[in-house]
Amino acid sequence: MYDMTNSAVILAGGSSSRMGLAFAILQEKRIIEAQVEELSKYFSELLIVTNEPTLYSYLGVKVVTDIIPKKGSS
């Protein structure tokens, strides 16, 4: 048996133009919070890629900036 680390990446680098706001609330919880909570059940490491890392620092997961700022995941 070997130890295997698995990771999930949440892309949060866009301007949220389709949703209208960056931290939309669904069933009394921010969508990003629900994603982190659910993905934490299945992945040993979570990573958020964003243009604004300070917005996500409270989530307790690794946050990095986009390689190309303001480009999003298009």
C-alpha positions as CSV (number, residue, x, y, z in Angstrom):
1,M,0.0,0.0,0.0
2,Y,1.2,3.5,-0.7
3,D,0.1,6.9,0.4
4,M,-1.4,9.0,-2.4
5,T,-2.2,12.7,-2.2
6,N,-5.0,13.9,-4.4
7,S,-5.8,17.5,-5.1
8,A,-8.7,19.6,-6.3
9,V,-8.4,23.0,-7.9
10,I,-11.2,25.6,-7.8
11,L,-10.9,28.3,-10.5
12,A,-12.1,31.6,-9.0
13,G,-10.2,34.0,-11.2
14,G,-12.9,35.4,-13.4
15,S,-14.9,38.6,-12.9
16,S,-18.1,36.7,-12.1
17,S,-19.9,38.3,-15.0
18,R,-22.3,35.4,-15.5
19,M,-23.3,35.1,-11.8
20,G,-23.4,38.8,-11.1
21,L,-21.5,38.7,-7.8
22,A,-18.3,37.0,-6.6
23,F,-19.7,35.4,-3.5
24,A,-23.2,34.3,-4.5
25,I,-25.2,32.7,-1.7
26,L,-27.1,29.5,-2.2
27,Q,-29.1,27.9,0.7
28,E,-27.6,30.3,3.3
29,K,-24.0,29.5,2.3
30,R,-21.6,31.1,-0.1
31,I,-21.0,28.9,-3.1
32,I,-17.2,28.9,-2.6
33,E,-17.7,27.8,1.0
34,A,-20.0,24.9,-0.1
35,Q,-17.4,23.9,-2.7
36,V,-14.6,23.9,-0.2
37,E,-16.7,21.9,2.3
38,E,-17.7,19.3,-0.2
39,L,-14.4,18.9,-2.0
40,S,-12.6,18.5,1.4
41,K,-14.5,15.2,1.9
42,Y,-12.8,13.7,-1.2
43,F,-9.4,15.5,-1.7
44,S,-6.5,15.8,0.7
45,E,-5.4,19.1,-0.8
46,L,-7.5,22.0,-2.1
47,L,-6.2,24.9,-4.1
48,I,-8.0,28.1,-5.2
49,V,-6.7,30.0,-8.2
50,T,-7.8,33.6,-8.2
51,N,-6.9,37.2,-9.1
52,E,-7.8,38.3,-5.6
53,P,-6.3,35.9,-3.0
54,T,-7.2,38.0,0.0
55,L,-10.9,37.4,-0.6
56,Y,-10.4,33.7,-0.2
57,S,-7.8,33.5,2.6
58,Y,-10.4,32.9,5.3
59,L,-11.3,29.5,3.8
60,G,-8.2,27.8,5.2
61,V,-7.0,26.3,1.9
62,K,-4.0,27.2,-0.3
63,V,-4.7,30.2,-2.5
64,V,-2.6,31.3,-5.5
65,T,-2.9,34.0,-8.1
66,D,-3.5,33.5,-11.8
67,I,-0.5,33.2,-14.1
68,I,-2.2,35.7,-16.4
69,P,-4.1,38.3,-14.2
70,K,-7.6,39.3,-15.1
71,K,-7.9,36.6,-17.8
72,G,-10.2,34.1,-16.0
73,S,-10.6,30.5,-17.1
74,S,-11.8,31.2,-20.6
